Amino acid sequence: MTTAQQPENKEQQTRTVAELVDYIQALTTEIQELYCLDQIPWVVGYSGGKDSTATLQLVWNAIAALPEEKRTKPVHVITTDTLVENPVVSVWVRNSLEQMKVAAKEQEMPIQAHLLYPAVRDTFWVNLIGKGYPAPRNRMRWCTERLKIKPTDSFIREVIQANGEVILVLGTRKTESVKRAVTMAKHREWRVRDRMNANPNRPNSLIYLPIEDWRTDEVWIYLNQWQNPWGYSNKDLFSMYRGATADNECPLVVDTSTPSCGDSRFGCWVCTIVNKDKSMEAMIQNDEEKEWMQPLLDIRNELDIRDDRDKRDFRRIWGEVQLFERNVEGEISVEPIHGPYTKYWREYWLRLVLEAQTKIRRTAPENMRDITLITLEEMSEIRRVWLEKKHEFDDSLPRIYKEVTGEEFQDPRPGAGYSLLGSDEWAVLEEICEGDAMHLELMAKLLDTEHQYRKKSRRVGIYETLENCFKTSSRSQEEAIKNAHLKRDLKTAIDKGDVEKVKQLTLGDAVDEGENELGKQSSWASIKFQNNS
């Protein structure tokens, strides 16, 4: 097989434009031979960015040059819409996929385009607004797995089940970042041939990296000098990247030493992993027609607050107080790990997103006025989580939706509007609890738990559920944190074998309120069915 050998050290590479042309021809031959070697289907990852576009263009052009009778093996082009992608890029990608389908049919190419989505339960807003997950951080990066990896992995699994094997073709490059270079170097342990690795995370799959050693300027030379085979404009792609560059300027590339434009990285507009969304900021700054995206940037920046503990519950999402040690100005402080956003802030984020969506639909350019920041299915799932998991039977989502949009909320979930408890009962309960948030939460949980089990033919498990309501919601914040410290101190004393400390903590005032006079742990069921004699 004809291949172009490249030095391992990227810093040493000095490929001229003429050498790049020869290298592309050699790479085209390599792709053709790989394609015809077996019947293993290919899956090409496509994001609409420069690297994935260059990779797909190489594959498309190479296969198009084969005789028609050899173009039999399917090539699946997949992209995942996280539903929170940069709107400009999202529209670009969707239109590109539609153009691919048309071009593939006209050119009789074995290329099939697929637009994938995360499951509704895994979307960004269902997790953040519905369940209350805090904005993603490096230490709690809950979004990538749910929004990107799961949909792709599910598709790849289906292809493997149908065909036994699969080859993934990716536009990953060493020069994207230092971290990416390190990762790719590690994956060379599974290399089976030039630019091809075994996939350590998925049996029966290989990963092919045709442009792994390309520089950014080489990617742009290729995209600008070779015509896009599915009829999309690479010049427009270049302009989109230039618009996302802070100074909105790209140098004239006169040789391989000239720095290239187009290092902008597009991604989710809500991303709080990065310090700033520089690409969206540059788009708004460089183009008056993109100023309509400012509400999105405002939401992203408001989410990106490093210390948001005042917006979150003092308990973890399962209702338990969990402590950790943190260094505060040189002193060790033992504090609770804060959990999900509180009811107030979940409702606040929903209102903010709906207000931005409503405003954009009125003020954005005509081709962007059908934008959807949060789907009807997502809001239905958020409503279900609030009602069934959070026990918030005041059912505030339809009210917020109508206040912001002026329209009635049409829930597609069957039977979603039926409930014995509602906002009126919630208001009465708030009045009875007189501002005691934990008392309100406990009463709401008990009432709604009884209501949920009322609809079941068998009420098995109701006592355990009611008991758990008391475990998580019967103490005030101060008492719950104090109890967590007690448990922590007791465990530490036991681990150290400090008998005196254990006695001190377990006798007198330290006895748990849940124990009766016989020292036995009380439960909801034992209280209800206690022996009166």
C-alpha positions in Angstrom: 0.0 0.0 0.0 1.3 3.5 -0.9 1.8 5.7 2.2 3.5 8.9 2.9 5.8 8.5 6.0 5.9 11.4 8.4 8.3 12.1 11.3 6.9 11.2 14.7 7.8 14.6 16.1 5.4 17.2 14.8 7.8 20.0 15.4 10.2 18.5 12.8 7.6 18.4 10.0 8.3 20.9 7.2 6.0 19.7 4.5 5.8 22.2 1.6 2.6 22.8 -0.4 3.9 20.7 -3.2 4.7 17.9 -0.9 1.2 18.2 0.6 -0.3 17.7 -2.8 1.7 14.5 -3.3 0.8 13.4 0.1 -2.9 13.8 -0.5 -2.6 11.7 -3.6 -0.9 9.0 -1.6 -3.5 9.2 1.1 -6.3 8.9 -1.5 -4.7 5.7 -2.8 -4.5 4.4 0.8 -8.2 5.2 1.5 -9.2 3.4 -1.7 -7.2 0.3 -0.9 -8.6 0.3 2.7 -12.1 0.7 1.4 -11.9 -2.2 -1.0 -10.0 -4.5 1.3 -13.1 -6.0 3.1 -16.8 -5.5 3.7 -16.5 -3.8 7.1 -18.7 -0.7 7.1 -17.2 2.7 7.8 -18.6 5.3 10.2 -17.3 8.8 9.6 -17.6 11.3 12.5 -18.7 14.7 11.2 -19.2 17.8 13.3 -19.3 20.4 10.5 -15.9 21.8 11.6 -12.8 22.0 9.5 -11.1 18.8 10.5 -14.2 16.5 10.1 -15.0 18.3 6.8 -11.5 17.6 5.5 -11.6 14.0 6.6 -15.0 13.4 5.0 -14.0 15.2 1.8 -10.9 12.9 1.5 -13.0 9.8 2.0 -15.7 11.0 -0.4 -13.3 12.0 -3.2 -11.3 8.8 -2.9 -14.4 6.5 -3.1 -15.9 8.7 -5.9 -12.8 7.9 -8.0 -13.4 4.2 -7.8 -15.3 2.3 -10.5 -19.0 2.2 -9.6 -19.0 -1.6 -9.2 -16.5 -1.2 -6.3 -18.6 1.4 -4.4 -20.6 -1.1 -2.5 -19.6 -0.9 1.1 -21.7 1.6 3.1 -20.2 4.7 4.6 -22.2 6.1 7.5 -21.7 9.8 8.2 -22.9 10.6 11.8 -23.1 13.8 13.7 -24.7 14.4 17.2 -26.9 17.4 17.8 -26.7 17.9 21.6 -29.6 20.4 21.3 -27.4 23.1 22.9 -24.9 23.5 20.0 -23.9 26.9 18.8 -27.1 27.8 16.7 -25.1 29.1 13.7 -23.1 25.9 13.5 -26.1 23.7 14.2 -28.0 25.1 11.2 -24.8 24.8 9.1 -24.5 21.1 10.0 -28.1 20.2 9.4 -28.1 21.9 6.0 -24.8 20.1 5.2 -26.3 16.7 6.0 -29.3 17.4 3.8 -27.0 18.4 1.0 -25.0 15.2 1.5 -28.1 13.0 1.1 -29.0 14.7 -2.2 -25.4 14.6 -3.5 -24.9 11.0 -2.5 -28.0 10.0 -4.4 -27.1 12.0 -7.5 -23.5 10.7 -7.6 -24.6 7.1 -6.7 -22.3 7.1 -3.7 -22.7 4.6 -0.8 -22.8 7.4 1.8 -25.6 7.7 4.3 -25.9 10.7 6.6 -27.4 10.4 10.1 -28.3 13.1 12.6 -28.2 11.7 16.2 -29.8 13.1 19.3 -29.4 12.3 23.0 -32.3 10.6 24.8 -34.7 13.1 26.3 -33.8 12.0 29.8 -30.1 12.8 29.0 -30.4 16.3 27.5 -28.7 19.3 29.1 -31.9 21.1 30.2 -33.6 18.0 31.6 -30.5 17.4 33.8 -29.9 21.0 34.8 -33.4 22.4 35.1 -35.3 19.1 35.8 -33.0 17.2 38.1 -31.0 20.3 39.2 -27.5 19.2 38.2 -25.2 22.2 38.7 -23.5 23.7 35.6 -20.8 21.3 34.5 -17.2 21.6 35.8 -14.1 19.6 35.2 -14.6 17.7 38.4 -18.3 17.0 37.5 -18.4 16.8 33.8 -21.8 15.1 33.6 -22.7 16.4 30.1 -20.2 14.8 27.7 -21.2 11.2 28.4 -24.9 11.9 28.1 -25.0 14.4 25.2 -22.3 13.1 22.9 -20.9 9.7 23.8 -24.1 7.8 24.4 -25.9 8.6 21.1 -22.7 7.9 19.1 -21.9 4.7 21.0 -25.5 3.5 20.5 -25.3 3.9 16.8 -21.9 2.2 16.6 -23.2 -0.7 18.6 -26.1 -1.1 16.2 -23.7 -1.2 13.2 -21.5 -3.8 15.0 -24.5 -5.9 15.8 -25.7 -5.9 12.2 -22.2 -6.4 10.6 -19.9 -7.8 13.2 -17.3 -5.1 12.9 -16.9 -1.4 12.1 -14.2 1.1 11.2 -14.5 4.6 12.7 -13.0 7.4 10.6 -12.2 10.4 12.6 -10.7 13.8 11.9 -8.5 13.9 15.1 -5.2 15.7 14.8 -2.1 15.8 17.0 -1.8 19.6 16.7 -5.3 20.3 18.0 -3.9 20.6 21.5 -1.2 19.3 23.8 -3.8 17.1 25.6 -5.0 15.6 22.3 -1.4 14.9 21.2 -0.8 13.0 24.5 -4.0 11.0 24.2 -3.2 10.1 20.6 0.4 9.1 21.6 -1.1 6.8 24.2 -3.5 5.2 21.7 -0.6 4.3 19.5 -0.1 1.3 21.8 -3.1 -0.2 19.9 -1.8 0.7 16.5 -2.4 -2.1 13.9 -1.0 -0.1 10.8 -0.3 3.4 9.7 -3.0 5.8 11.0 -5.2 2.9 12.2 -5.6 1.8 15.9 -7.7 -0.9 17.6 -10.4 0.7 19.7 -9.7 -0.1 23.4 -13.2 1.0 24.4 -15.3 -0.9 21.8 -14.5 -4.5 20.7 -14.8 -5.3 17.0 -14.0 -1.8 16.0 -10.9 0.0 14.5 -10.2 3.7 14.4 -8.7 5.3 11.2 -7.1 8.7 11.5 -6.3 10.0 8.0 -5.3 13.5 8.9 -3.7 12.8 12.3 -0.4 14.6 11.4 -1.8 17.5 9.4 -1.2 21.1 10.5 -4.1 23.6 10.7 -2.8 25.5 7.7 -2.7 22.3 5.7 -6.3 21.6 6.5 -7.3 25.0 5.2 -5.1 24.6 2.1 -6.9 21.4 1.3 -10.4 22.7 1.9 -9.8 25.9 -0.1 -8.0 24.2 -3.1 -10.1 21.0 -3.4 -13.8 21.4 -4.2 -16.3 20.2 -1.7 -17.8 17.0 -3.3 -21.3 17.3 -1.7 -21.7 20.9 -3.0 -21.2 22.8 0.2 -19.0 25.9 0.3 -15.7 25.5 2.1 -15.2 29.2 1.6 -18.3 29.9 3.7 -16.9 27.5 6.3 -13.7 29.5 6.4 -15.7 32.7 6.8 -17.6 31.2 9.7 -14.3 30.4 11.4 -12.9 33.8 10.7 -16.1 35.4 12.2 -15.4 33.4 15.3 -11.9 34.8 15.7 -11.4 37.7 18.0 -9.6 40.1 15.6 -11.7 38.8 12.6 -8.5 38.7 10.5 -6.8 35.8 8.7 -3.3 36.2 7.3 -2.4 35.5 3.7 -0.7 32.1 3.8 2.5 32.5 1.7 4.4 29.6 3.1 4.1 26.8 5.7 5.5 29.1 8.4 2.7 31.6 8.2 0.2 31.2 11.1 -3.2 30.1 9.9 -6.7 31.4 10.7 -9.3 29.0 11.9 -8.3 27.8 15.3 -11.7 28.7 16.7 -13.5 25.9 18.5 -17.2 25.5 18.2 -19.3 23.6 20.8 -22.2 23.8 23.1 -23.3 27.4 23.8 -24.0 26.5 27.4 -20.5 25.1 28.1 -19.0 26.1 31.4 -16.0 23.8 31.2 -14.1 26.6 29.3 -13.6 30.0 30.9 -15.2 31.8 28.0 -17.1 31.1 24.9 -14.7 33.0 22.7 -16.1 31.9 19.4 -19.7 33.1 20.2 -18.2 36.4 21.7 -16.3 37.0 18.5 -19.3 36.2 16.3 -21.4 38.8 18.1 -18.6 41.3 18.1 -17.7 40.8 14.4 -21.2 40.6 12.8 -24.2 42.8 13.6 -26.5 40.1 12.2 -25.4 37.8 15.0 -26.1 40.1 17.9 -29.3 38.2 18.4 -27.2 35.5 20.1 -26.4 37.9 23.0 -29.1 36.4 25.3 -27.5 33.0 24.9 -24.1 34.3 25.9 -25.7 36.0 28.9 -27.3 32.8 30.1 -24.0 30.9 29.6 -22.1 33.5 31.6 -24.7 33.5 34.4 -24.4 29.8 34.7 -20.7 30.0 34.8 -20.4 31.1 38.5 -17.6 29.2 40.3 -19.2 29.5 43.7 -22.9 28.8 43.3 -23.5 27.1 46.6 -26.1 29.7 47.5 -28.2 28.4 44.6 -27.9 24.7 45.5 -29.3 22.3 48.2 -27.1 21.6 51.2 -27.7 17.9 50.5 -26.7 15.6 47.7 -29.3 14.7 45.1 -30.3 11.6 47.0 -31.1 13.7 50.1 -28.1 12.9 52.3 -25.7 15.5 53.8 -22.1 14.5 52.7 -19.1 16.3 54.1 -15.7 17.1 52.7 -12.6 18.9 53.7 -11.7 22.2 52.0 -8.8 24.5 52.6 -10.0 28.0 53.5 -7.2 30.5 53.8 -4.8 27.8 55.1 -7.3 26.3 57.5 -9.1 23.0 57.0 -12.9 23.4 57.1 -15.3 20.5 57.0 -18.4 21.5 55.0 -21.3 19.8 53.2 -21.0 19.1 49.5 -23.8 21.0 47.9 -26.1 19.2 45.6 -28.7 20.1 43.0 -30.2 23.6 42.3 -33.1 24.5 44.6 -36.6 24.8 43.4 -36.4 28.5 43.0 -33.3 28.4 40.8 -34.5 25.5 38.7 -37.6 27.6 37.9 -35.4 30.7 37.4 -33.3 28.9 34.7 -36.4 27.7 33.0 -37.8 31.2 32.8 -34.5 32.6 31.6 -34.2 30.0 28.7 -37.9 30.6 27.7 -37.4 34.4 27.7 -34.3 34.1 25.5 -36.1 31.7 23.1 -39.1 34.1 22.9 -37.0 37.1 22.3 -34.8 35.4 19.6 -37.9 34.2 17.7 -39.0 37.9 17.5 -35.7 39.6 16.8 -33.4 37.1 15.0 -32.9 37.1 11.2 -35.6 35.3 9.3 -33.7 32.1 8.8 -33.1 31.8 12.6 -36.5 32.7 14.0 -37.6 29.0 14.3 -34.9 28.4 16.8 -35.6 26.1 19.7 -33.5 26.4 22.8 -35.6 23.9 24.8 -37.9 21.4 23.2 -41.5 20.5 24.1 -40.4 16.9 24.9 -37.7 18.3 27.3 -40.2 20.5 29.1 -42.6 17.5 29.4 -39.8 15.4 31.0 -38.8 18.3 33.3 -42.4 18.6 34.4 -42.5 14.9 35.1 -39.3 15.0 37.2 -40.6 18.0 39.2 -43.9 16.3 39.9 -42.9 12.7 40.4 -39.3 12.9 41.7 -39.2 16.2 43.4 -42.8 16.0 44.7 -43.5 19.6 43.7 -47.2 19.2 43.0 -47.7 22.9 42.6 -46.9 22.1 38.9 -45.2 25.4 38.2 -43.9 24.6 34.6 -47.2 25.3 32.7 -47.6 28.5 34.7 -44.1 29.7 33.9 -44.5 28.7 30.3 -47.7 30.7 29.9 -46.3 33.8 31.7 -43.3 33.9 29.4 -44.8 32.9 26.0 -48.4 33.9 26.5 -49.4 30.4 25.3 -50.9 27.4 27.0 -48.4 24.5 27.6 -49.5 21.5 25.6 -47.9 18.5 27.3 -47.6 15.5 24.9 -47.3 13.0 27.8 -50.6 11.1 28.2 -52.4 11.9 31.5 -49.9 14.6 32.4 -52.5 17.1 33.5 -54.3 14.8 35.9 -53.6 15.4 39.6 -55.6 15.6 42.9 -53.1 18.1 44.2 -52.2 21.4 42.6 -51.1 25.0 43.1 -54.0 25.8 45.5 -53.1 22.9 47.8 -49.4 24.0 47.6 -50.4 27.6 48.6 -52.3 26.3 51.6 -49.4 24.1 52.6 -47.0 27.1 52.3 -49.2 29.1 54.7 -49.4 26.2 57.2 -45.6 25.7 57.2 -45.1 29.5 57.8 -41.9 29.8 55.9 -40.2 26.6 57.2 -38.7 25.3 53.9 -37.9 21.8 55.3 -41.3 21.4 56.9 -42.9 22.3 53.5 -40.7 19.9 51.7 -41.5 17.0 54.1 -45.2 17.6 54.0 -45.1 17.8 50.2 -43.2 14.6 50.0 -45.5 12.7 52.3 -48.7 13.9 50.6 -47.4 13.3 47.1 -46.0 9.9 48.1 -49.4 8.8 49.4 -51.0 10.2 46.2 -48.5 8.3 43.9 -49.1 5.0 45.8 -52.9 5.6 45.7 -52.9 5.0 42.0 -51.1 1.6 42.3 -53.0 -1.7 42.6 -50.4 -2.9 45.2 -48.9 -0.5 47.7 -45.7 -2.5 48.3 -42.9 -0.3 49.4 -44.9 2.7 50.6 -43.6 2.5 54.2 -40.0 2.4 53.1 -40.7 5.4 50.8 -42.4 7.4 53.6 -39.6 6.5 56.0 -37.1 7.8 53.5 -39.0 11.1 53.4 -38.3 11.5 57.1 -34.7 10.6 56.7 -34.0 13.2 54.1 -36.4 16.1 55.0 -37.3 15.9 58.7 -34.4 17.9 60.0 -33.6 21.6 59.5 -30.4 22.4 57.6 -28.6 23.2 60.8 -29.7 19.9 62.5 -29.0 17.8 59.4 -25.4 19.2 59.0 -24.8 18.7 62.8 -26.0 15.1 62.5 -23.7 14.5 59.6 -20.7 15.8 61.6 -21.8 13.5 64.5 -21.7 10.5 62.2 -18.4 11.5 60.7 -16.8 12.0 64.2 -18.2 8.7 65.3 -16.8 6.8 62.3 -13.4 8.5 62.9 -13.4 7.5 66.6 -14.3 3.9 65.7 -11.6 3.7 63.1 -9.1 4.9 65.6 -10.4 2.6 68.3 -11.1 5.6 70.6 -13.6 3.9 73.0 -14.0 7.0 75.3 -14.9 9.2 72.3 -17.4 6.6 71.0 -19.1 6.5 74.4 -19.2 10.3 74.5 -20.8 10.6 71.1 -23.3 7.8 71.5 -24.6 8.6 75.1 -26.6 11.5 76.4 -27.6 14.2 73.9 -25.9 12.3 71.0 -28.6 9.6 70.9 -30.4 9.7 67.6 -33.9 11.0 67.8 -35.1 8.0 65.8 -34.5 5.5 68.6 -37.2 4.6 71.1 -36.8 3.9 74.8 -35.7 0.3 74.2 -32.8 1.5 72.0 -34.4 0.0 68.9 -34.5 1.9 65.6 -38.0 3.1 64.9 -39.5 3.0 61.4 -42.7 4.3 59.8 -44.2 0.8 59.8 -43.2 0.0 63.4 -44.8 3.3 64.6 -48.0 2.6 62.6 -48.3 -1.0 63.8 -46.8 -0.8 67.2 -48.1 -3.1 69.9 -50.4 -0.9 72.1 -50.2 -3.4 74.9 
